[in-house]
């Protein structure tokens, strides 16, 4: 361990890793760079925004049977939110990184530089990248700026420092190409993890978080909308991107003072089956509805719409319920991605899921609190795959791809979870017909029609055959239309 006195305040600053070149004084926030056995003060570093993460500098744990300690942190903000990168030091002196984004964690280790990587400007979500006989798929490509830091880091950063990173996935495995300092990117390889798997010690509890922030993590807070004065409820440190249900202004509540990000024209309040603030008990766990989004299918002659409900639990984080014309689904974002051998099918856990539909989605209504910035008009492209364990969906935007697994839930189950006695099966639904069963009925009536009428028509005037043809046309037209719609999302 290397120690030096802060040139600004005189406090002792420790460099636990020999590879660390920068540290932030915990007393005066000076940014200190280690140079030739001395330290130089390059200015003040902003403190990290308190996001109520249980992680902190000094937390220790195990990754692949190796003991580690968190020694530094930087906070990176992009146009729709922010995330934390924790600098990790193993007991053997080697470094690593633990990424923390709204309770989703990824552990990666440095693996040198990549000379033959594609240029950053050519990367986009979905791009395939082969390395060591593994096919990786680009999951997230974006630039972000550093807004705060603490502890020690292996490189010098300051407020405004820009990170250019591309994340790739292959199943549970994770690969990052970091173009922040060079056109030849640094390579990091690891996998998605759950915090419980890391056997962490010295995590912050709710009481400690409350002592430093004055509020409990996940506790519902209220504030006045800066635009209209209406009441806004949000989950402290978890869902701070708000959409006012009264005036539909987009509000950022991540700082001490709420800021209006965008204003929208007045929109008629949406009547939904579940409402903001509704509490549910799902398998013994309490969940609260904190946000809702109504989407409309694009690039289609139809006007299919559905509602997505964002649920929150202080310990488990976020979950989703989706209500559409086909009923209800419970949806979970997938940490382990499926294998994608072709556009027509994906594989997960040795099971095959075949493509159902591919369609665009546009946000036409939003209200409540979210863990990312939601805007009216947001568009994504969705591809659904059906398999033995439900429906897998890939959702692609300009910067990222997410995969989710949806399982159907009976409306009666939703009613039981949320105490909605008057809940009907599908309030948004229009009657749906099964084209397969209709086709069988059509054949039965066709045979009866021909059996009963053709002999008579043979001895009648020519109009008899014309009437039979028109009867068959009207009989089969609905079946053909429904059969075509079965190949698309209703």
C-alpha positions as CSV (number, residue, x, y, z in Angstrom):
1,X,0.0,0.0,0.0
2,X,1.2,3.5,-0.9
3,X,0.2,6.4,1.3
4,X,0.6,10.2,0.8
5,X,-0.7,13.3,2.4
6,X,-3.3,15.3,0.4
7,X,-1.7,18.5,-0.8
8,X,-4.9,20.4,-0.2
9,X,-6.0,19.4,3.3
10,X,-3.1,17.2,4.6
11,X,-5.3,14.1,5.2
12,X,-3.7,10.7,4.5
13,X,-4.7,9.2,1.2
14,X,-4.0,5.5,0.6
15,X,-3.4,3.7,-2.7
16,X,-4.1,0.1,-2.0
17,X,-3.4,-1.1,-5.5
18,X,-0.1,-0.6,-7.2
19,X,-1.9,-0.1,-10.5
20,X,-4.0,2.8,-9.1
21,X,-2.9,6.2,-10.5
22,X,-5.6,8.4,-9.0
23,X,-7.4,8.7,-5.7
24,X,-10.0,11.1,-4.4
25,X,-9.5,12.5,-0.9
26,X,-12.4,11.5,1.2
27,X,-12.2,14.7,3.3
28,X,-11.8,17.5,0.8
29,X,-12.7,15.8,-2.5
30,X,-9.4,16.7,-4.1
31,X,-8.4,14.5,-7.1
32,X,-4.9,13.3,-6.6
33,X,-2.7,11.8,-9.3
34,X,0.3,9.6,-8.4
35,X,3.4,10.7,-10.3
36,X,7.0,9.6,-9.7
37,X,6.5,8.8,-6.0
38,X,4.5,11.9,-5.2
39,X,0.9,13.1,-5.7
40,X,-0.4,16.1,-7.6
41,X,-3.7,17.8,-7.0
42,X,-5.6,18.2,-10.3
43,X,-8.8,19.7,-8.9
44,X,-11.9,18.8,-7.0
45,X,-14.0,15.7,-7.9
46,X,-17.8,15.9,-7.5
47,X,-19.2,13.4,-5.0
48,X,-21.2,10.5,-6.5
49,X,-25.0,11.0,-6.5
50,X,-26.4,9.0,-3.7
51,X,-28.3,6.3,-5.5
52,X,-28.9,4.1,-2.4
53,X,-26.9,1.2,-3.6
54,X,-25.9,-1.3,-0.9
55,X,-22.4,-1.2,-2.2
56,X,-19.7,1.1,-0.9
57,X,-15.9,1.3,-0.8
58,X,-14.6,-1.4,1.6
59,X,-17.2,-4.0,0.8
60,X,-15.6,-7.4,0.3
61,X,-16.8,-10.6,-1.4
62,X,-15.9,-13.6,-3.5
63,X,-15.8,-14.0,-7.3
64,X,-14.8,-17.3,-8.7
65,X,-13.4,-18.3,-5.3
66,X,-11.2,-15.2,-5.2
67,X,-11.5,-12.6,-2.4
68,X,-12.0,-9.0,-3.5
69,X,-12.5,-5.6,-2.0
70,X,-14.2,-2.5,-3.5
71,X,-11.6,0.3,-3.5
72,X,-13.0,3.0,-5.9
73,X,-16.0,4.1,-7.8
74,X,-17.0,6.3,-10.7
75,X,-20.5,7.4,-11.7
76,X,-21.4,7.7,-15.3
77,X,-24.4,9.5,-16.7
78,X,-26.0,9.1,-20.1
79,X,-29.1,10.7,-21.7
80,X,-31.6,8.4,-20.0
81,X,-30.0,7.7,-16.6
82,X,-26.7,6.7,-14.9
83,X,-24.8,3.8,-13.5
84,X,-21.9,3.0,-11.2
85,X,-18.6,1.3,-12.0
86,X,-16.8,0.0,-8.8
87,X,-13.1,-0.6,-9.0
88,X,-12.2,-4.0,-7.5
89,X,-8.9,-5.2,-6.0
90,X,-8.4,-8.9,-5.4
91,X,-6.3,-10.2,-2.6
92,X,-3.6,-11.2,-5.1
93,X,-3.3,-7.6,-6.2
94,X,-5.1,-8.0,-9.6
95,X,-7.9,-5.6,-10.5
96,X,-11.5,-6.0,-11.7
97,X,-14.7,-4.0,-12.2
98,X,-18.2,-4.5,-10.7
99,X,-20.9,-2.6,-12.7
100,X,-24.1,-1.6,-10.8
101,X,-27.0,-0.4,-12.9
102,X,-30.4,-0.2,-11.1
103,X,-29.6,-3.4,-9.2
104,X,-28.3,-5.3,-12.2
105,X,-24.7,-6.4,-11.6
106,X,-21.9,-7.4,-14.0
107,X,-18.4,-8.5,-12.9
108,X,-15.6,-8.1,-15.5
109,X,-11.8,-8.6,-15.5
110,X,-9.3,-6.7,-17.7
111,X,-8.0,-8.8,-20.7
112,X,-5.6,-6.5,-22.5
113,X,-6.2,-4.5,-25.7
114,X,-7.9,-5.6,-28.9
115,X,-6.0,-4.6,-32.1
116,X,-8.6,-5.8,-34.6
117,X,-11.8,-4.5,-33.0
118,X,-14.2,-2.6,-35.2
119,X,-14.2,1.2,-34.8
120,X,-16.6,2.6,-32.2
121,X,-18.5,4.6,-34.8
122,X,-19.4,1.4,-36.6
123,X,-20.9,-0.4,-33.6
124,X,-24.6,-0.8,-33.1
125,X,-26.9,-3.0,-31.0
126,X,-27.2,-6.5,-32.4
127,X,-23.8,-6.5,-34.2
128,X,-22.1,-9.8,-34.0
129,X,-18.5,-10.0,-32.8
130,X,-16.5,-13.2,-32.8
131,X,-13.7,-13.7,-30.4
132,X,-12.0,-17.0,-29.4
133,X,-14.7,-18.9,-31.3
134,X,-17.5,-17.3,-29.2
135,X,-20.1,-15.2,-31.0
136,X,-21.0,-12.1,-29.0
137,X,-23.9,-9.8,-29.7
138,X,-23.7,-6.1,-29.0
139,X,-26.1,-5.3,-26.2
140,X,-25.3,-1.6,-25.4
141,X,-23.3,1.0,-27.3
142,X,-23.2,4.5,-25.9
143,X,-21.1,7.4,-24.7
144,X,-21.4,8.6,-21.1
145,X,-19.7,11.3,-19.0
146,X,-18.2,11.0,-15.5
147,X,-20.2,13.0,-13.0
148,X,-18.6,11.9,-9.8
149,X,-16.1,9.5,-8.2
150,X,-14.5,8.4,-5.0
151,X,-11.7,6.1,-3.7
152,X,-8.8,5.1,-6.0
153,X,-8.9,4.3,-9.8
154,X,-6.4,2.9,-12.3
155,X,-6.7,5.9,-14.6
156,X,-7.1,9.7,-14.2
157,X,-10.6,11.0,-14.6
158,X,-12.5,14.1,-13.8
159,X,-15.9,15.6,-14.0
160,X,-16.9,15.6,-17.7
161,X,-14.5,12.8,-18.7
162,X,-16.2,10.8,-21.4
163,X,-16.5,7.0,-21.6
164,X,-17.1,5.3,-24.9
165,X,-18.1,1.7,-24.3
166,X,-19.7,-1.2,-26.1
167,X,-21.1,-4.1,-24.1
168,X,-21.5,-7.6,-25.7
169,X,-23.3,-10.6,-24.4
170,X,-23.2,-14.4,-25.0
171,X,-25.5,-16.2,-22.6
172,X,-24.4,-15.2,-19.1
173,X,-21.0,-14.1,-20.3
174,X,-20.2,-10.4,-20.7
175,X,-17.6,-8.6,-22.8
176,X,-16.8,-4.9,-22.9
177,X,-14.8,-2.9,-25.4
178,X,-13.7,0.4,-23.9
179,X,-12.8,3.1,-26.4
180,X,-12.5,5.9,-23.8
181,X,-8.8,6.5,-24.1
182,X,-7.9,5.1,-27.5
183,X,-9.2,3.9,-30.8
184,X,-7.7,0.6,-29.8
185,X,-10.1,-0.5,-27.1
186,X,-9.4,-2.1,-23.8
187,X,-11.0,-5.5,-23.4
188,X,-12.9,-6.7,-20.3
189,X,-14.5,-10.1,-19.9
190,X,-16.8,-11.4,-17.2
191,X,-20.5,-12.3,-16.6
192,X,-23.7,-11.1,-15.1
193,X,-24.0,-11.8,-11.4
194,X,-26.5,-11.6,-8.5
195,X,-25.3,-9.7,-5.4
196,X,-26.1,-12.7,-3.2
197,X,-23.7,-14.9,-5.3
198,X,-20.8,-12.6,-4.4
199,X,-21.1,-13.3,-0.7
200,X,-20.5,-9.7,0.1
201,X,-19.7,-8.4,3.6
202,X,-20.1,-4.9,5.0
203,X,-22.9,-4.0,2.6
204,X,-24.9,-0.9,3.6
205,X,-28.2,-1.5,5.3
206,X,-31.3,0.6,5.2
207,X,-30.5,2.2,8.5
208,X,-27.1,3.2,7.4
209,X,-28.4,4.6,4.1
210,X,-31.0,6.6,6.0
211,X,-28.3,8.1,8.2
212,X,-26.2,9.3,5.2
213,X,-29.1,10.3,3.0
214,X,-31.9,11.0,5.4
215,X,-34.2,8.7,3.6
216,X,-34.7,4.9,3.3
217,X,-33.8,3.2,0.1
218,X,-36.9,2.2,-1.8
219,X,-39.2,4.3,0.5
220,X,-41.9,6.2,-1.4
221,X,-41.3,10.0,-1.3
222,X,-43.5,12.8,-2.6
223,X,-42.7,16.2,-4.2
224,X,-44.5,18.8,-6.1
225,X,-44.2,18.8,-9.9
226,X,-42.0,21.8,-10.9
227,X,-44.3,22.4,-13.9
228,X,-47.8,22.2,-12.5
229,X,-47.5,21.7,-8.8
230,X,-49.2,18.2,-8.8
231,X,-48.1,15.5,-6.4
232,X,-45.3,13.1,-7.7
233,X,-44.5,9.9,-5.8
234,X,-41.3,8.1,-6.5
235,X,-39.0,5.4,-5.0
236,X,-35.9,7.0,-3.4
237,X,-32.7,6.1,-5.1
238,X,-34.4,3.6,-7.4
239,X,-36.9,5.2,-9.7
240,X,-36.2,8.9,-10.0
241,X,-37.2,9.6,-13.6
242,X,-40.8,10.8,-13.3
243,X,-43.6,11.4,-15.7
244,X,-46.2,13.7,-14.0
245,X,-49.7,12.1,-14.3
246,X,-51.3,15.5,-14.3
247,X,-49.4,17.6,-16.9
248,X,-47.1,14.8,-18.4
249,X,-43.9,16.8,-17.8
250,X,-40.7,14.7,-17.7
251,X,-39.1,15.4,-14.3
252,X,-35.6,14.3,-13.0
253,X,-35.7,13.8,-9.2
254,X,-32.2,12.4,-8.9
255,X,-30.7,15.7,-7.5
256,X,-31.7,17.6,-4.4
257,X,-34.0,19.8,-6.6
258,X,-36.4,18.3,-9.1
259,X,-35.9,19.5,-12.7
260,X,-38.3,19.6,-15.6
261,X,-36.6,17.8,-18.6
262,X,-39.4,18.2,-21.1
263,X,-43.0,19.4,-21.4
264,X,-45.8,17.8,-23.4
265,X,-49.2,18.8,-24.5
266,X,-52.0,17.9,-22.1
267,X,-53.1,14.3,-22.6
268,X,-56.4,12.8,-21.4
269,X,-55.8,10.7,-18.3
270,X,-55.7,7.0,-19.1
271,X,-58.1,4.6,-17.2
272,X,-56.2,1.4,-16.5
273,X,-57.0,-1.8,-14.8
274,X,-54.2,-1.3,-12.2
275,X,-53.5,2.2,-10.9
276,X,-50.3,4.0,-9.7
277,X,-49.8,3.2,-6.1
278,X,-51.7,-0.1,-6.1
279,X,-50.2,-2.7,-3.8
280,X,-50.0,-6.4,-4.7
281,X,-48.9,-9.6,-2.9
282,X,-47.2,-11.9,-5.4
283,X,-46.1,-15.2,-4.0
284,X,-45.7,-13.7,-0.5
285,X,-43.8,-10.6,-1.8
286,X,-45.1,-7.1,-1.6
287,X,-45.0,-5.2,-4.9
288,X,-46.2,-1.6,-5.7
289,X,-47.2,-0.2,-9.1
290,X,-45.0,2.8,-9.5
291,X,-45.2,3.4,-13.3
292,X,-47.3,2.6,-16.3
293,X,-46.7,2.9,-20.0
294,X,-49.2,2.6,-22.9
295,X,-47.7,1.5,-26.2
296,X,-49.0,1.3,-29.7
297,X,-47.9,-1.0,-32.5
298,X,-46.3,0.8,-35.4
299,X,-45.5,-0.2,-39.0
300,X,-48.8,-2.0,-39.2
301,X,-52.3,-1.5,-40.6
302,X,-53.7,-2.5,-37.2
303,X,-54.0,-0.3,-34.0
304,X,-52.9,-2.8,-31.4
305,X,-52.3,-1.3,-28.0
306,X,-51.1,-2.6,-24.6
307,X,-50.3,-1.3,-21.1
308,X,-47.0,-2.1,-19.2
309,X,-47.0,-1.8,-15.4
310,X,-43.7,-1.2,-13.6
311,X,-43.6,-2.9,-10.2
312,X,-41.2,-2.2,-7.4
313,X,-40.0,-4.1,-4.3
314,X,-37.3,-2.5,-2.1
315,X,-35.3,-5.8,-1.9
316,X,-35.9,-7.4,-5.3
317,X,-36.0,-4.2,-7.4
318,X,-38.2,-4.0,-10.5
319,X,-40.7,-6.2,-12.3
320,X,-43.3,-5.9,-15.0
321,X,-46.9,-6.9,-15.8
322,X,-48.2,-6.4,-19.3
323,X,-51.9,-6.2,-20.2
324,X,-52.8,-6.7,-23.9
325,X,-55.6,-8.0,-26.1
326,X,-54.2,-11.5,-25.5
327,X,-54.5,-11.3,-21.7
328,X,-51.9,-10.7,-18.9
329,X,-48.2,-11.6,-18.8
330,X,-45.6,-11.4,-16.0
331,X,-42.3,-10.2,-17.5
332,X,-38.7,-10.4,-16.2
333,X,-35.6,-8.8,-17.8
334,X,-33.1,-11.6,-18.5
335,X,-29.6,-11.6,-17.2
336,X,-28.7,-14.6,-19.2
337,X,-29.2,-14.1,-22.9
338,X,-30.5,-16.8,-25.3
339,X,-28.3,-18.2,-28.1
340,X,-29.4,-16.7,-31.5
341,X,-28.5,-19.1,-34.2
342,X,-30.8,-17.4,-36.7
343,X,-33.4,-14.7,-37.0
344,X,-36.2,-17.3,-36.9
345,X,-35.3,-19.1,-33.7
346,X,-33.4,-18.7,-30.4
347,X,-32.3,-21.2,-27.8
348,X,-32.4,-21.0,-24.0
349,X,-31.5,-23.8,-21.6
350,X,-31.4,-26.3,-24.4
351,X,-35.0,-25.3,-25.5
352,X,-35.9,-23.8,-28.8
353,X,-38.1,-20.7,-29.2
354,X,-39.4,-19.9,-32.7
355,X,-40.2,-16.4,-34.0
356,X,-43.8,-15.2,-33.7
357,X,-43.9,-11.6,-34.6
358,X,-41.7,-8.6,-35.3
359,X,-43.2,-5.2,-34.9
360,X,-42.5,-1.6,-33.8
361,X,-43.7,-0.1,-30.5
362,X,-44.2,3.5,-29.6
363,X,-44.9,5.1,-26.2
364,X,-48.2,7.0,-26.4
365,X,-48.8,7.5,-22.6
366,X,-46.7,7.3,-19.5
367,X,-47.2,8.2,-15.9
368,X,-45.3,7.5,-12.6
369,X,-41.7,6.8,-11.8
370,X,-39.2,4.9,-13.8
371,X,-35.5,3.7,-13.4
372,X,-34.8,5.3,-16.8
373,X,-36.0,8.3,-18.7
374,X,-39.3,7.6,-20.6
375,X,-40.5,10.0,-23.2
376,X,-43.7,10.1,-25.2
377,X,-42.9,9.0,-28.7
378,X,-40.1,6.6,-27.7
379,X,-39.8,3.9,-30.3
380,X,-38.3,0.4,-30.2
381,X,-38.4,-2.7,-32.4
382,X,-39.6,-5.9,-30.7
383,X,-39.2,-9.5,-31.8
384,X,-41.2,-12.2,-30.0
385,X,-40.3,-15.9,-29.8
386,X,-42.6,-18.6,-28.5
387,X,-41.2,-21.7,-26.7
388,X,-42.0,-24.3,-24.0
389,X,-41.5,-21.9,-21.1
390,X,-43.3,-18.8,-22.4
391,X,-42.4,-16.0,-24.7
392,X,-38.9,-14.5,-25.1
393,X,-38.8,-10.9,-26.5
394,X,-35.9,-8.9,-27.8
395,X,-36.4,-5.1,-27.6
396,X,-34.1,-3.0,-29.6
397,X,-33.5,0.8,-29.5
398,X,-30.9,3.0,-31.1
399,X,-28.4,2.3,-28.2
400,X,-29.3,-1.1,-26.7
401,X,-31.0,-4.4,-26.8
402,X,-32.8,-6.1,-23.8
403,X,-34.2,-9.6,-23.6
404,X,-37.1,-10.5,-21.4
405,X,-39.1,-13.6,-20.6
406,X,-42.9,-13.4,-20.3
407,X,-45.2,-16.0,-18.9
408,X,-49.0,-15.8,-19.1
409,X,-51.0,-15.0,-16.0
410,X,-54.8,-15.6,-15.7
411,X,-56.8,-12.4,-15.0
412,X,-58.2,-14.1,-11.9
413,X,-54.6,-14.4,-10.5
414,X,-54.0,-10.7,-11.1
415,X,-57.3,-10.0,-9.3
416,X,-56.1,-12.1,-6.3
417,X,-52.7,-10.4,-6.2
418,X,-54.0,-6.9,-6.2
419,X,-57.4,-7.4,-4.6
420,X,-59.3,-6.4,-7.8
421,X,-62.6,-8.2,-7.4
422,X,-64.1,-6.6,-10.5
423,X,-61.2,-7.4,-12.8
424,X,-62.3,-8.9,-16.1
425,X,-60.3,-11.3,-18.2
426,X,-58.9,-8.7,-20.6
427,X,-60.3,-5.2,-20.4
428,X,-58.4,-4.1,-23.5
429,X,-59.3,-7.1,-25.5
430,X,-61.6,-7.5,-28.4
431,X,-62.9,-11.0,-29.1
432,X,-60.2,-13.2,-30.5
433,X,-61.1,-16.1,-32.8
434,X,-58.9,-19.2,-33.3
435,X,-58.3,-19.4,-37.1
436,X,-57.6,-23.1,-36.8
437,X,-61.0,-24.0,-35.2
438,X,-62.8,-21.7,-37.6
439,X,-61.1,-23.4,-40.5
440,X,-62.4,-26.8,-39.3
441,X,-66.0,-25.4,-39.0
442,X,-65.7,-23.9,-42.5
443,X,-64.8,-27.3,-44.0
444,X,-67.8,-28.9,-42.2
445,X,-70.2,-26.2,-43.5
446,X,-68.6,-26.3,-47.0
447,X,-69.3,-30.1,-47.2
448,X,-72.8,-29.7,-46.0
449,X,-73.4,-26.8,-48.4
450,X,-72.2,-28.7,-51.4
451,X,-73.9,-31.9,-50.4
452,X,-77.3,-30.3,-50.0
453,X,-77.2,-27.7,-52.8
454,X,-75.1,-29.0,-55.7
455,X,-77.6,-31.7,-56.7
456,X,-80.4,-29.1,-56.7
457,X,-78.3,-26.6,-58.6
458,X,-77.6,-29.1,-61.3
459,X,-81.3,-29.2,-62.2
460,X,-81.9,-25.5,-61.6
461,X,-81.1,-22.5,-63.5
462,X,-77.5,-21.2,-63.8
463,X,-78.1,-18.8,-60.9
464,X,-78.0,-21.7,-58.5
465,X,-74.3,-22.3,-59.0
466,X,-73.5,-18.6,-58.7
467,X,-75.3,-18.4,-55.4
468,X,-73.2,-21.4,-54.1
469,X,-70.0,-19.7,-55.2
470,X,-70.9,-16.5,-53.3
471,X,-71.9,-18.5,-50.3
472,X,-68.5,-20.2,-50.2
473,X,-66.8,-16.9,-50.6
474,X,-68.6,-15.4,-47.6
475,X,-67.9,-18.5,-45.6
476,X,-64.2,-18.6,-46.2
477,X,-63.3,-14.9,-46.3
478,X,-63.3,-14.4,-42.4
479,X,-61.2,-17.6,-42.1
480,X,-58.6,-16.4,-44.6
481,X,-58.4,-13.0,-42.9
482,X,-57.9,-14.5,-39.4
483,X,-55.4,-17.0,-40.7
484,X,-53.3,-14.1,-42.1
485,X,-53.6,-12.2,-38.8
486,X,-52.3,-15.2,-36.9
487,X,-48.9,-14.7,-38.5
488,X,-48.7,-11.2,-37.1
489,X,-49.2,-9.7,-33.7
490,X,-52.8,-9.1,-32.9
